Amino acid sequence: MLNPDLDIHILRAFASVAELGSFTRAAVEHDRTQSAVSMQVRRLEQILGKILLVRNSRQVRLTESGRIVLTYAKRILRLNDQVLSEIGEPEVQGVVRLGIPDDYAAYFLPKVLSHFGSLYPRIRLEVLCGLSHDLLLQLRGENIDLAVTTRQPQSPGGVFLRREQLVWAESGKSQVHTNDILPLALFPEGVCSFRQAALEALDQAGRQWRIVCTSRGLAGIRSMVSSGLAMTVVTENTLSHDMRTIGQIEGLPPLPLVDLSLHRARSVSSEAVEVFAEHIMACLQM
């Protein structure tokens, strides 16, 4: 006998796996373990008495029953979000100006913004990407309302969000880490804690280095790395698909952990800003 009630969280997990084609990517989107997401999908299959997904080592494929359930799951989730939007917090509206570094925006913003727009359709988000150092200056000038930054030695404040591991990165097709003098692509001196940590680690290990690219934009640095002309330093979670990490086994010194923090402009009192700040903390704090 079928269970008459379908858990909204189980449906959301199933829909994410089906649309992303991966339990791993769905787990990242919902900030859960892969085994937890897999268990939710198995529970849905048990409730319905049907196999919904066919799994192998390379992909996840919907069965015919899975395609039917996905159609209904999308409708249910859309209605659920609309109810929350219309009844839950319909009065919250306004503009929120968020500052965030490029690499964090690419990795963290999809998780932060997932479902937020449907829950708070009257809140308009404006995003400014830049270096953490520059974003803190923008915040002090009240040109933005919130900033997600790497916690800087000279600006230790903000609300702690999470801790990320720094790693050495080079192109997956490159071997520049074997050079006697390491070619580096980094952000400018004095505005980037990643640069400071990297150079201090190399100096302490007695490794020679030279800066072959200095850029305030992530695109310039990643283009040098992707072309195999340089190495750089990134957080482990923001490593791009064409890069690989290089560690102690390849002769490079270990790098420290860095803290991510959320800063607010001092004069901010908008309800929209408070709602979005709480949402960021709920999504990223760990």
N, C-alpha and C positions, 0 to 999 in steps of 0.2 A: 504493500500500500504506500502510495506516495505521501511524503510529508507536505502538507498544504502551505507551509511557510518557507519562503526563500530568503536567506540572510543577505542583506544588501552588500555586506563586506565580501561575502563569498562571490556574489555576482560581479563585483568590481574587480576582484582578483582574477576571475576567469576571463572577463572582457579584456583586461590588460594583457594577459598571456596570449590570448587569441589575436589581439591587434598587433602586439609587438613581436609575436612569434618566438618568444623566449621566456622561460621561467626566470632566468637570471635578470633580464632587463625589467621584467615586471616587479621582481623583488626590489630592485634599486628604486623604481618609480614610487613604490609604496613604503620604502624604507623598512623592509622586512627581510627575513632570511629566505633563501630559495626553498628550503624545506617547508617553511610555514606557508608559502604561496602554493606549493605543490599539495600540501595537506588540504588547503581550502578547495582546490580544484577537485581533488579526490572525494571530498565531502559532498560537493555538488553532484558529482557523478553517482555517488551512493544514493543521494536523495532522489534523483531522477531515474535511477536504474538504467542509465545509458552511458556508454563511453563517448566523451565529448572531444577529447584530444588524443591524437596518436603521437607518441614521442619517440624520437631516436636521437642518436648522438649529435646530429647536425641541425635538426629543426623540429618544430612543433606544428602539427597539421590538424585542422578541424575535421571531424567526421561530419556526416550529413546531419546527425542529431546536434552536433556542436554548432553547425551553422544556423540551425533553427533557434537554438537556445541563445546564441549570440545576438540575433535580431531582437528577441524579446528582452534580453539583458540590457541592451543599449536603450530601449524604450523605458524600461523601469528605472535605470540610472538617470536618464534625462529627466524623467518626472520627479524623481527623488530630489535632484539638484534644484529643479524649478520650485518645488514646494519650499525647500530651505531658503531659496532666494526670495520668494514672494512673502513668506510668512515669518521666516526666521529673523532676518535683519534688513528689511526693505528700506529702512530709514537712513542707513549709513551711506553717505555719498561724499564725493570730493576727489581731489587730486593728491596722489602720493608720489613724491619725487625720490627715487631710490638710486643711490650710487653703489656700484659694485664693479670689481675688476673683471676684465674680459674673460679670463679663464674660469672664474667662479660663476659668471653669468651663464656660460655655456654648459657647465656641469650642474649647478644648483638651481638656476631659475626654472627649468622645466618642472622640477619637483615642487618648488615653492608655488608656482603659478597653476599647477594642475588643480582644476576644479575651483580655484579662487574666483575666477571671472564669473562663473555661474552662481557662486554663492553671494558675491557682492558685485552685481553688474553695474552699480552706480559709482563704484570706485574706479577712477582712471589712473593707471600707472604710467609714469614717465621714468625711463631708465637712463642713467648716465654711466657709461663705462670709463674706467680710468685706473690709474695706480692708486693704491691705498693711501699713500702720502697725499696725493692731489685731492682725493675724495674727502679726506678729513679737512683740508683747507676749504673746500666747497661747502662742507657742513658748517664750519665755523662762520662762513660768510652767509649762511642760511640760503644758499642757492639750491640745496637739496634738503630733504626732511630726514632721511635715513641713509645709513651707509653700512654695508657689509664689507669689512676690511680684514686684512691680515693685521694682527695686533702689532703695532710698531713700538720699538724700544722707547721712543720719545713720547709716545701717546698710548699709555697702557690701559686707558679706560675702556668703556663700552661693556656690553653684556656678553659674556662668554657664550659662544655657540657650539664650537666643536674643535677638535685638535686634528691636524692633518700632517702627514709625513712628507717631508721634502725628499725628492729623489733626483739623481742625475739622469738626464734624458738625451738620447741621440736618435738619429734616424735609424729605422729598422734595417736599412741597407748600408749603414755606415759603420766604420771602425775607428772613428776619430779619437776614441778614448785610449787607443794604443799609441797615439802620438807622444813624443817626448815632451812637447810643449802643448798643453791642451788648448784648443781654440774654443773660446766661449762667446755665446750670445746672451747678453744680460740687459736688464733695465739700468738706467743711469745711476751713478754713484750718489749716495745720500738720500735716495727716495725709495729704495727697495731693500727690505730685510732679506729677501732671497739671495740677492747679490752679496750682501755682507756675510751671510752664513756660508755661502759657497766659497768665497775667497779666503775666509778665515780657515775653513776646513782644509783647503788645498795648501795654504801656507804652513799650517801646523803639521801636515803630512809630508811637507817638503816637495810637493809636486809643482812643476813649473806651469805657468799658464799665460795666455795673452787674450785680450779682448779683441775679437774680430767684428763684433756687431754690438752697438749700443742703441737701444730703441725704447721709446716710451710706449710703443704699441706692441701688443702681443703678436700681431701679424708679421711684423718685421723679424722678430726673433724666431718664430716658428718656421718662417720661410728659409732662414739660414740653416736651421736644424734639419728641416725636411730635405734640403738639397745636399746634406752630408758635409757641410762646411764648418759646422760648429756643434758644440754641446750646450745644454742649458740646464736650468734647475726649475722644476715644477712640483706641485703637490701630486702625490701619487694618484689621487682620484681624477685629476685633470689632464693626465697623460693622453695625448691624442692618438688616434688609431695607427698612425704611421711612425710612432716613436716607440722606443723600448727603454727600460730602465737599465742603468749600469751601476753595479754596486761594488762592495768590498772584494768580492771574488775576482773582479776584473781590475782591482788595484786602486779603486777610488775610495776616498775617506767617507765615513758615514756622515749623514746630514741630520740636523735636528728636526724636532716637531715644531710646528707653528700653530698659533691659536687664531681662530677666526672669531671676530666679535661684531656685534651690532651696535652702532652709534646712532644717537638721535640729536637733532638740532635742539638747542636749549629752549627755544621759544615755542616748540611744537606742542600744540594742544588739540589738534584736530582728531576727531573720533576715527576718521578714515585712516590716519597715520597710525593710531594706536591699534586698530584692528589688524592692519597689515603687519605691524611690528610683532604682534602676538602670533600671527600666522607664520612669519619667518621663524620665530623661535620654536614653534611647535614642529615645523618641518625639519629644521637643521640642528637643533640642540641634541647633543649626545655626549 
